[in-house]
Amino acid sequence: MKSYRFYILIFLTALAGVLLLESTKKKTINWFPSYAGYDKIPYGSFVFHEILKQKTIDGKLIDNQIPPFELLMDSTLKGTFFFINEHVNFGEDEGGKILDFVSRGNDLFIASEKIESFLLDTLGLDIEIVNDNKNFDNLHTFNLRNSNLHAIENYSLEKSRDNYYFSKLDSTTVVLGTTSFVKEKSNFDTERPNFIGLPFGKGKIFLLTFPEAFTNLFLLKNNHKDYTAGVLSYIDFEKPIIFDNYYKNGKLYYESPMHVVLENNSLRWAYYLMLLGVLAYVLFQGKRKQRAIPVIEKPKNQSIAFVRTIAYQFFSEKNHSEIAKLKIAHFLNYVRVKLLIDLAYHQEGFAEILSQKTNFSIDKVQKLIDLIFRVEKNENIRSEDLKTLDQYIHTLKNTTL
C-alpha cells in the first residue's frame, strides 16, 4: 500500500510540474481569420457582434446557424441578411433564394474577399486582387466616398490580408468606398472601388471586399470604428438584422466535447485540476460532500437604465453642444437612409430636394440648415437653440410624405 501511494505521489508531482510549465508558457497570438461573432482573437468579430446587439432592439438581431436556403424557406422573413467571412460561396440554388429574398424588399450585405461567382455574374460584377507582388510591405488603405463619411486621412490596417476590389461594375452600381495601397516612397496607388451598393428588385444589395473592417483588430485600433460606423450607416437598423454564423471560418460547433474543453484556457485548466482532485481523492480517500449549487438569476436588461444614466450625465453637465451635434448626426442619417438624399446639407440643391420630399416649406428647411450651421460652428449652444433644433427636426419628420 505504501509503494502504491509512493508512485501516486510521483505522478502527482510530475503532473504539477507539467501544469507549472504550461502556466508559464508564453501565449502566441492566433491570427486565424475566424470572423465568428464569439471569437475574441484579432480576426474574430466579437466586438462587432456586441455593437450589433446594442444597435438592434426588441430582439431584431437574429443569429442564424443553419444554411440560408433552409432559413429562407420562410417567405415571411424580413430584414437585412448580413454575411461576414473570408469567402462567401453560395450555390446557384441558394444564391437564387437569397436574391428572391432581396427582390421582395429586403436587403443583403456581404463583406468578403471572395464572393460567389453566380451572384457576381447576376449583378454584372467582377473582383480582382490589388496586391503588388513585388513589394510585400504595401500598406492598404480604405475610405468612404460620401462627403459626410469621408475621412481626411485614409484608414489602414497592419497585417492586412489580400486586398480585393471590384474591377467591373454594372451601370446601376453606386461606389460607396474605395481602397488603395501605399507604394514605396509613400506614393499612393490609384483608388479602386471596394464598397458598392445597388438596387435589386424592391431591395438593396451592399458588397464590401474588406471583411477585416468588422474584426476586433480593426475596430479596436485608433479611430477605425468610424469607418465601420460609416459602412453601417447604409443599413436600416429598424429592420431585423439576420447575422449569418453558417458561412464562417470559425466553427461554432465541434463533434468532440473534449475539443471545446481543451481549446478554452479556463476549461482546460479546470479539466486538469479535476483530474488532480480525483487522484488526490483516491489517494487520501476523501469523503467531502458537495456543497449546494447557488442559484444564479438571469441577468437583467439594463439597456434603459444605461440610456437614462447617459442622458442624465449630459443633462447635468449642460453639454448642449454635444447633444445638438448628436441630434444633427442622427437627423442627417435619417435624411440619407429614409429620404434617400445622398447630399451634404451644405451642398447646393439639398434644401430644395428635402422640401420636395416633405411638407416642410423651403423657408423652414433653410432655417433648419442655418441652425445646423450655427450649431456646428459654435461650441456654446444655449438651451433655447437646442429646443428649437429639436422642434424643427421633430416637426419635419412628422410632416414627411
N, C-alpha and C positions, 0 to 999 in steps of 0.2 A: 504493500500500500504506500509506503514511504517513497519507493522508487518511482511509482506511478505519479505521485504528486511532484516529484523532482522533475520528471520530464514535462509535466504540465507547466511547471514554473518556468522552465527553459523556453517552452513555446510562447508563453505569455510575454516573457522578456523580449524575445525576438519580434513578436507582434508589436509590442510597444516601440521597439526601435524602428520598425518599418513605418509606423504611424508618425513617429517623430520626424523621420526623413521626409515623409510625404507632406507634413505640415510646413516644413521649412523650404520646400522646393519652390523655386520662383515660377510664378504663373506666366504662361505665354498667352499673347493676345490672339483670339480666334477671329481671323479675317474672312471667315466663310460668308458668302453673300446669302444670308438666310432670308431676309425681308419679312420674316414672320413677326406678327404683332406681339408675341410673347417674349421674343428674344431681346436681351439687353446687350448683346455683342455689338461691335461697331456697325456692322451691316444688317442688324436687326431693325425692326420697326416698332419697338416697344413705346418709345416717346411719342411717335406719330399716332399710334393707336390710342394712347391716353388723350392726345389732343382731340381725336375724333370723338371720344367719349364725352369730352367737355363741350364740343360744338354741337353735338346732337342731343336732343331732349326727347322725353316721352317714349323712350325705347325705340327711337328711329335708327339706331345702329344695329345692323343685322350681321353677325359673324357667320359667314357661310362656310361649312366644312365639306359639302358634297359637290359633285360635278355641277357646273352651271346649267347643263342641259336638264338635269333632274329638277333643279330648283325652279327653272323657268317653265316647267310643265304646268305650274300655277299661272294661268293667264291673267289673273287679277293682281299679280305682284307689280308694285310701282316703286320708283326711286331711281337712284344712281348706282350702277354696278361699278365697283372700284377694284381694279386689279393693279397690284404692285409685285413685280418679280423680275429676275434677270431675263427670263424667257417666258412669254405667254403664248402657248401654242394650242389654239382651238382646232378641232376637226371641222370639216365643212358643215356637218350637220349641226354641231354645237355653235359654230360661228353664225350660221343662219338663224338659229334660235335666238341668239343674242341680238342680232340686227333686227329681228322681228320685235323684240322687247323694246329696242330704241325707237323703232318706227311708230310705236303706239304712244309716244310722247314721253318716254323715259330717257335717261342719259347714260352714257358709257364713258368711263375714264380708265385709261390704260397707261401705266408708267412702266416701260420695259425697254431694254436694249434691243430686243428682237421680238417682233410681233408676227403672228400667224399670217402666212402668205395669202390665204383665202381672204382675210379681212383687208389686207393691203390692196390686193387686186380689185376687190369690190369697190373700194373707195378711190381707186386710181392713184395710189401712193407707192413709193419705194423708199427703202432705207439703205444707207451706206455708212461705212466707218470713217471717222475723222482722223484717226491716228497717223502721225508721221513716223514711219518705221525707222527712220534714220536717227531720230532723237527720242530716246525713251524718257527724257526728263521734261517733256512738254507738260505745261500746266493748263488744264482745261478750264475754261471759264464759261459762265452762264449768266443770262439776263432776260428780262421780260420786255416786251415791246410797248405795252400801254404806258403812256406818259405818267400816270399816277402810280405805276408799279415799278417803273424802270429805275434801277439803282445807278448812282453816279459812278461807282466802281463795281466792276463785274464781280460776281460771286465765283469762288473757286473751291476745289476740293483736292486735298493731298491724298495720295494713294487712290486716286480715281481709277476706275477700270476702263475698259474700252469705251470710247465715246462715239455715239451714232447720231446721224441727222437724217432729215427727210430730203432725199435727192430729187424726188418727183412729187409734185403737188397737183391736186385737182383744182379746177377753176373756182370752186365754191369754198376752198380751204382758206382759213384765216390764220396767218402766222402770229402766234401769241408770245413766243420766246425763241431765243437763238443761243447758239453755242459757238465757241471758237477756242483756239489754243494759242498760248504764248510761245513763239518760236525763240530761237537763240537771239541774243542781243535785245530781248524784250520787244520783239516785233509781234503784233497781233495778226493771226491768220484771219481770213475772211469769215464773217459771221454766217452761220448756217442755221436754218430753222430746225429746232428740236422740240418745240411745243406748238401744237396746232389744234384748231377747233374747226368743226364743220357740221352743218346740219344734215340730218338723215331722217327722212320722213317727218314726223312731228317732234322728234327728239334731237339731241345733240351728242356728238362724239368728240372727246378730247383725248389726244395722244401725246405722250411725253416720252422721249428716248433717254431720260435721265432719272431712273428709279432711285438713285442714290439721294435724291432730294428729300426722300421720306425716311432716310436711315438715321439711327442715333448719332452716327459720326457727323453727318451734315448738320442736323438740327441743333446740336449742342456746341457748334463752333461759331463764335463771334455773332454776327447778325444774320446768319444764314437762314434763320427761321422766317425772316422777312420774305425771302424768295419763295419758300414753301407756302407761306400765307398768301402771297400774290397768286400762286398757282391755284390754291384752294378758293380764291375769291371768285373763280368762274363756276364753282359748284354751288348748287341751290341746296342749302342745308335744311330748308323747310321740308324737303322730300326725304324719305328714308334713304340711308346710305347702306348699301349691301357690300360689306368688306369681304373680299374673297380670301379664304385661307386654304383653298384647294390647290390652286396653281402657285405653290410656294416651294422654294428650295429647302427651306427649313421645315422638316417633317414634324407634324403635331403629334402623331400617334406612332407608337413603336409596338412591334409584335411581342417583344420580350419586356416584361416589367422590370427586370434587372437592368436593362439598358437605361431606363429612366433613373433608377436609383444611382447607378454608377456615374452617370453624366452630370448629375446635380451634386455640387460640392457638399451641401448640407446633408443631403440624403445619404451620400456615400460615407461621410463620417458617422452618421447615425447608424448605418449598417455595420461599420467596423466596431463601433462601441457596443452594439448589440451582441456581436459575436464575442467580444471580450467579456461582456457581462454574463453571457451564457456559460462560457468556460469558467469564469470565476464562481458562478453559482454551482456548477458541477463540482468544482474543486473544494469549495467550502460548505457545500450542501446548505446554502442559504434558504431561508423559509420566509422571505419578505412577502407581505401581502400588497396587492396592487391598490394604490390609492384611488379614491373616487375621481372619475374624469369630470373636470369642470365643464359646465355648460357655457358655451361661447355664443353669445347672441349675435344675430345677423347685424352687420354694420349698418348704421342709419345713413340715409341720403342727406348729406349736409350741404347740398348744392345751394339751396335757397338761403341758408344761414351764411354761406360763404359770400353770396352776392350781396346780402344785406350788410355784411361786415365791410366789404369793399366800398359799397355805396356810402355807408356811414363815415368811412375814412375820408373819402373825397369831400363829403358834406362838411365834416368837422374842420378840415383843412382849408375850406372855401377855395378850392382849386378850380375856379370856374373855367379858366382857360383850358385845362386838361379835359374837363368834361365836355366843353364845347367842341374841342377837336375830335374827341371820340364820337360825338353825335354827328359831326360833319363826315367823318370817315365812314360811319355806318350808313348815312344818307347817300353818299356817293356810290357806295357798293350797291345800295338799293336801286339807284338810277341805272347803274351798269348792268346788273343781273336781271332786275324785274322789268325795267323800261327799255332795256337793250339800247342804251345810248352810250356808245363807246367813245365819248369825247370828254376831255377835261373841262371842268366848269368854267375855266377862264378862256377856253377856245371859242372862236367865232362860230356862231350858229347854235351853241349849246342852249342858250335861253329860248330861242325860237322852237327848237325841237322839243324841249321839256314842256313848253307851254302848249304845243300841239298835242302832246301825249297825255296832258292832264287838263282839268278845267280851270287851272290857275292862269290868271291873266299875265301877259308879258311884263306888265309893270311890277306885279308882285314877284314874279320869277326874278326879275332884275334886282329888286330889293333884297331878295334872299341871297343872290350871288354877291351883292355888295356887302351884305352882312358877313358872309363867309370870308370874303377878302379881309374885312376888318378884323375878324377873329383870328385868321391865320397870321396877320402881321402884328397883332397886339397881344402881349402876354398878360396884360392887366385887364381882364374881362369882368364887367360888372354883372351882378346877378340879374339885372333888368335885361341886359343883352342876351344872357343865356336863356331867359324865359322867352324873349322874342324869337330867338332862333328855334327853340323847341316848338313854339306855336306855329311858326311858318312851316317847319318840316311836317309836323303832325297834320296841319290843315291840307298841305299838298298831297300827302299820302291818302287822306280820306277823300280827296276830290279826284283821284286818279281814275281815268276812264276804264 
